[in-house]
Amino acid sequence: MSSGRAPESTISIDHCTSPPASPHDTGLTGESVHICVRQRKASDIMTIRNTFLDHGQRYRPRMACLKKAEKVLLEMQDPKTGVKSQPQRLVITTIPHAITGEDIIAWLAERFQIDTQEARNFGSMLVALGYIYPLQDHKRLVIKPDASLYRFQTPYFWPTQQWPVEDTDYAIYLAKRNIRKKGILELHEQEQYNRLHKWMNHKWDFIVMQAKEQYRAAKERKKPDRVVFDCQERAYWVVHRPPPGTVSAMDYGLDRRIDPNADEAKTPDFYERVMIFTQQSIMRPRVKSSVSIGALVKYSATYNSHDPFLFKCLPSNPWLTDDVTYWTLNMPNVEIPTRMRVERWTFSFGELLSDPRGRDDFRLFLKKEFSGENLAFWESCEDLKWGAAATMREKAEQIYKTFLARGAPRWINIDGKTMEITVNSLKHPHRYVLDAAQTHIYMLMKKDSYGRYLKSPVFKDTSKKSVCPEEHKFTDAQLEQNAKNRRPSLSPIILRQQEQEQRAKMAASAPVDITQVMSKLSKQGKNVPPHPPPANK
């Protein structure tokens, strides 16, 4: 719902050459710059436009999400069943077609039959995507459940229009704001202004000329239209050039130069792959639909209460409240796990091994049963499978000497056929050389040790000590304070270092095998070269 605007005289610069290889290659040398002065509507604010297609978000799967959001937005703008809009007074200016935050939340909650909190999150997503913009608090793109004023963004600025968000357009916008504010900009805007001025110094005269022309045309409009248009433009750039520390909803990653959804050329190779796929599909074993549906229903019933989309996260959902208590309680090697986490260990043996805390508990049980070498072998095979390629051969040899060789310090019990396959495969080691032995030990632990573990005092004691956190209920003021205290997560490098330190501590606390240490020392002694005899004087 955009208000009418008077036409303005603008200057447009159309680049008619191929895109520059780098920001420093945008000079006028070898670049045909066409300057044309023409009359057009003020809604066409993208006055300096690159003629090249945007190869980024056009091929993104998110475009389907944006289309759905636009359908919701069109329903919200329906004169009969949509959100009621009316002229609202903003300071001394009357803004047409304004809506309040509480009306938006109430409409979404009634339309989709959801609670107020979820409707508020949905509304904030529409604001973050640039479909609704605030008229008062421009820095925070969220829906406030009060009488704060909002307006629907004109379709010209919708993300599906696929305008390439160029620095030239942003420079014009900042130059225009610099003229209007007489040099007083926000800190991040001032930094961007100085950077763009330095980078685009060769065409800054055109940018300033364009900004002055738009500023002159804006002064000729009526005051309400001028305020609305200024809020529209500012909201667009807050979405596409967010301030530091703000998560951008339009971050699409690297651009793509090809369309992954385009039809593939029908070559002989294409038909050959279709035939191979069809043959494999025919040979694949089938089950009755009733059996597969029954298995799906059973799986859904088992994991129903553990689905964060269907049930609440306790104590609170960190993505909604910015409270990291949930992540703290569910750290990989936390001392006391939550009750929901311990309950997942009973679902399957795979769930137990996939949880580092559950694996530690299972390791303690196996140690008491004098069969800890089974889990140690399985973990060593996983390390070989997913570890670095440079140490692959060395790790395979070490695993063989520790678990499979005759007289190995932690010998495992596998059948002769599996042992023969494994030994023959070790002549040419690779990542999956121990898969046969690993599968044998996995099934052995699953059928024998896992059932006894669930009935053991170790599991019962862990289940008894597990915690069930109470739900955290935050007020609006507390949620805003949590958002201000938001900090980025740890770097994967730091997390990897912490994991290595944890492994080193576990290795240091593990019992030492004196026989293995003495054998290593004897090998080192044999490899030391003898001292040369002293020279005769």
N, C-alpha and C positions, 0 to 999 in steps of 0.2 A: 504494500500500500504506500505508494510514493506520492508526494504532493506535487502539484504542477510547478514548473520552474520556467523562468524566462530564458530565452535563448541567449547565448553568449558567444562572443568572438574569441576563438582559440587558435593556438598555433600547434600544429602537430608535426612531429618528426618521424618519418617512416624509414626504417633501415631496409635497404633493398639488396643487401649483400648477404653472404653466408655468415653464420654466427661466429664471433671471434673465438679463438682458441683459449684465451685467458682474458681476465679483466683489463690487462694492460694492452691488449690488441684492439681496443675499441676506438682508436684515434681516427681522425678524419682522413688520414692518408689511405687511398685505395677504397674508401667507403663512400658510396653515393648517398648523400643526405638530401632528401627531398623535403623542402619546407613549403607548406601550403597553408594559407590562412583561409578558413572557411567558417561559415555559420553552422552551428549544430546545437542540439539540446544540451542542457547542463547535466543531464543524467549520464552522458557519455564522458565520464570523468577521466577515463584512460586515454589521455590526450596524446601521449607519446607511446606508440604501440609497435612492438616488434611483429613483423608479419609472419614469423615462423610459427609452426604449430607447436602446441604444448604436448610433449611426449611423456609427461609425468603422470598426472592423476587420471588422464583419460583411460589408461589401461589398468587402473587400480581396482581391485575388488571392492574398495570402499565406495565406488560410484553407485553400486546397488543400494548401499546403506543411505547415501545422500538422496537418492530418488525416493526412498521410503520416508525419509524425514521431510521431503518436500510435499509428499502427499498429506502428511499430518499437518504441515503448515497451511496448506490450502484448505483443509477442514477447519483449522483454527480461524481462518479469515472469512469463513462463510458468514454472510450477513444475518442469517436466521439461526443457525446452530453453532456458530463459532464463538470465540471469545468476544465479549462485548467491548467495543472501543468507543471512546467519546473524547471530545476536546478536554484537555487537562491543562491547568495553569502551572507553569514552571517559572518560578520567580515572578516576572512581570509579563511573561510571554505565554500566550495560549497556544498549545501544541495540538494539532488535529490528530484524530485517530490514535490516541494513546491508550495503552492498556497497563494494568497493574500486575505486579508479580504474583499477588495472591489469587487474582482471577485466572492467570495462566495455570498455576498449580491446581486450582480447583477444577478447571476444565479438563486437564490431563488426567487427574485422578478419576473423574466421572467417566471420561471417554474410554479409558483402558481398564477401569475397575482395579486400580492399584492404590496403595496407601500414599499418604502425603509425602513421605520421605522419598519414595521411588519416583513420584511425579516431579518432585523438586530436582532430583538428579537428571531426569529426562529433560526437564526444561533447561537446566544448566548446560546439557549437551547441545541443545539447539542454539543456545547463546554462544557456546564455544565454537560451534561450526559457522556462526555468522548469520543465522536465519532470523534471530531476534537480537536487538541491540538496546542497551540501557541509555536512558536520557540523562542520568545523573552521575552514577559511579561508573566512569568509563574504564577504569583500570582493571576491575575484577569482572570477568565475564561469567557471572553466575546469576541465578534467579533468586531474589530475596522474597521470602513469604510475607511481604508487607505491601504498603501502598507505593513502593518505588515504581517509577514510570518506565515503560518499555514501548518499543514500536517494532513492527515487522519490517525486516530489511527489504528494500526493493529488489526484485528478481535480477536486476542487472549485476548486483554484487553477490549472488549466490555462487557457491563453489562449483556447481555443475556448469556454469558458464565457461569454465576452463580458461579464464584469462591468465596468461603467463604473468606471474607476480614479479615484475621487473624492478630493478633498482632505480631506473630512470623515473618511473611513476612515483616511487617512494620519495625520491629526491624532490620532485615537484611538490608533493604533499608537504614535506618538511619545510621547503622554501616558502610555501604559502602560509604555513603556520608560523614560521619565523617572522614573516611580514606582519601577520595579524597580531602576534604576541609581542612584537617589537623586540625580538631577540631573546625572549624568555621562554625556553622550552624545557621539557622534562629532561632529567639527566641522561637517560638512555637515548632520547631523541636528539639531544645535543651531540652526543658521541657519534651517532649515526650520521647526523648532518655534517659534522666535520670530516668523517671518513668518506662520505659520498662526494663532498666538495673537493677533497684531495684527489679522489679517483677519477671523477668526471670533470676535472678542471677544463678540459679541452672543449666541452660543450655546456659549461655552466651558464653562459650567457643565454642560451636557448631555454634552459631550465628556469632561470629567473624570469625571463620574458613570459614564459608560459604561466608561471605562478602569479605574476602580476596581473596578467590578463584574466585568469580565473578569479583572483581576489577582487578585481574591479567589477566583474560580472556578478559576483556574489553580493556586493554591496547594493546592487540595483534590485535585488529581490526583496520580498517582504520579510519582516523579522521572523515570523514562524517558519517560513520556508528555509530561511538561512540557517536557523538553529537545527532544523531537522536534517538538512543536507550535511551540515558540519558533523552531526552525530553519526550519520550513516557512513561518511567517509572515515571518520576516526575509528568506528567499530570495525570497518573492513581492515584497516591497517593494524589494529590491535590483534585481530585474528591471524593475519598473515605475517606480521612482523611483531611478535609478542615481546613484551619487556623481559629483561633477564630474570631468570628464576621462574618463569611462567611456562607451563607445559603447553605446547602448541597442538591443537586438535587437527591441524592441517599438515602435519609432518608426514610426508609420503615416502621419504627415503630417496634413493637414487632414481634418476629418470630412466625410462626405458625407451629404446629406439625402435622396438618392434612391438607389435600387438600379439600378446600370447594367446588371445582368443580368436585370431584370424584362422580361416580355413587353410588346412595344409594342402600343398600341391599333391595331386593324385599321380604319383610316380610308381613304377614297379616296386620300389622299396617299400612304399606305403602299403600297397596291397599285400606284400609278403609279410609285413608285420601284422596286418589284420588277420591273415590266415594263421600265423603262429599263435596269436592271442586267442583266436576262436578254437583252435585245436587244444590248447591248454585249458580253456574253459570247459570244453566237452569232457576232458579227462579228469577234471576236478571232482572230488567226491561230493555228493549231494545229501542233504538231509531234508526231512519233511518240514514244511512250513510251521506245523504245530510245534515241532521240537525246537526249532530256532526261535519262534516267538515265545515259547515257554522259558527258554534260556535267557532271552532278553528281559522278560518280565522278572525273572528271578534276580538277574543282575541289577535291574533298576530298583527293585525292592530292597536289595542288600545295601546299595550305595545311596539310597534316597536321602537319608539324614546327613550324609557327608557331602552333598552337593551344595556349594555356596550359593547357587542360583535359586535353589528351592528352600534352603534353610539358612538361618542366620549364622554368621561366623561369630563365635564367642571368643573373647568378650565383645569385639566389634569388628566390622569390616574395615581394614586399613585403607582400602581404596576409596571409601566414602567418608571416613572420619579422620584420616591422617594420623591415626593412633596405631603405633607399631607394636602394641602389646601382643597381638595375635601372632605376629612373626617372631617375637621374642620367645613366646611359649612354645613355638613349633620349630625352633632351631634344630639343625641336624643332630647335634650331640648334646641336647639339653639334659640336665640331670634328672628332672622329674617330668615325664611326658604328660600330656593331657589324656583324659579318659577316651575322647573320640579317637585319638591317635592309637591308643592301645587296643581299642576295639577293632580297628582296621587290620591289626596283625592276625586276628582270628578269621578274617575273610579268606585268606589263601596264603600259601607259603611264599608266593611271589611278593605279596604285600609286605610280609615280614622282612624279606631280604632287601627290598627296595628302600626300606627306612633305615638309615644309619643307626638310629637309637634302638630300633628293634633288633638289628643285627648284633649290636653290643649285648643286648639282653640274651639273645640266642647263643652267643659265644660263651657267656658266663654259664649257661646251662650245659653246653657241650663240654666245657672244661670240667664240670663236676662229674660228667659221665665218661671222662677220659676219651673223648672223640672230637676234640677241638681241631684236629688236623683236617677233618672233612671241610669245615667252613673255611679254614685257612687256605686249603687248596682251591676251593671255589673262588675266593677273593683274589688269589694269585692269578687264576685264569682270566678273571675279569680285568685285572690290571694289565695282563699281557694283551688282551683283546683290544683295549681302549687306550693303551699307553703309547709312548713315542716309538716310532719305527726304528730309531737308531739303536735302542737298547732291546729290541725284540729278541734277537738270537741269544743274547746274554740272559735275559729273563727266562726263556724257554729252557736253557741248560740248567739254570738255578732251580727251577721248579722240578725238573726231572731228578736232580740230585737230592732235593729236599723231600720229595713225596713219592717218587716212583722207582728209583734205583734200589738195587738190593742193599739192605742194611741202611736205608735212608733214615735220618733221625726222626722224621714225621711220616712214616710210611702209611699209605692209604690202601684199603682193601678193595681192589677191583678185579673183575673176572679176567681170565687169560686171553680171551678174544679181544677185549677192549685194550688190554695191555699191549698185545701184539700190534694192533692198529696204531696205537699211540707211539710206540717205540719206532716203528717203521716211518711214521710221519715226521718224527723228530730229526730224521736225516736231512730234511729240507724244511726247516722251521718257518712258520708264518703265524699270522695272528690267530687263526682258528685251528692250530695244530692239535690243541688239547680239548677240542669240543666233545669228542667221544667220551673221554674220561670225565670231563666236567659234567656232562649230562648224566652219566652213571652215578656220580656222587650226589648230584642234585636230586635225582629221583630217590636215592637211598635216604637222604636227609628228609625228603618230603614224606615218604611212606613210613619211615621208622621214627626219626628223632622229632619231627614236627608235632606229631600227635602226643608224644610224651611231654614235650615242652609245654603244650597248652594245659596239661594237667599237673605240671610241676609246681613246687613252691616258689620257684624263681618268677614264673609268670604271675602267679597269684599275688605275690608280694608287690611286684611292679604295678599290677592292676589296682591293688589296694592303695598304694601311695599316689596313684595318678590323680591329677587335679581336674576339677570341672569349673572353669572360670565363670564368674557371674557376668551378666550382660552390662556393658557400659552404656549409659544414656547421657549423651552430650546435649547441652543447650546450643542455641545458635551462636552465642558469643564464644563458647568453648570451641565449636567447630571452626570459627574464623581464626581463633588463636592457634589451633592445631595447624591450620593451613599456613599461617605465618611462620610457624616453627618447622615447616617441612624442610627436610634435608635430602640431598641425593644419596642413593644407596652406595655401599662400598664397591670399589672397583673389583672386577673378577680377579685381577692380579693379587690384590690384598686377600681376598677370600681363599685363593689357592695357597698363598703363603700361610694363612692360618690353618688350613687343612694339613699342610706339610708339617707344621709345628705340632699339631695334634697327633699326627702319625709318629713323629719322632718321640713324643712323650710316651705314647703307648708302647713303642719299641723299647724305650729305656726301662719302663716298668715291667716288661715281660721277663720271664725267667730265662737265664742264660744257659745254653747247652755247652757244657765244658768240653765234651768230645768234639763238637764242631769247631770250637775255638782252637783247641789244640791241633786239630788237623790243618786248619788254616795257617797256624804258626809254623808247623813243620814244613808245609809247602813253601812258605815264604823263606824259611831257612835253606831249603834246597835250591831256591832260585838265586840266592845271594852268591856272587862270584867269590872264589877264595882270595885271600889276601896274598899279594906277591911276596916271595921270600926276600928278606933284607939283603941289600947289596953287600958284597964282600969288600971290606976296606983294604 
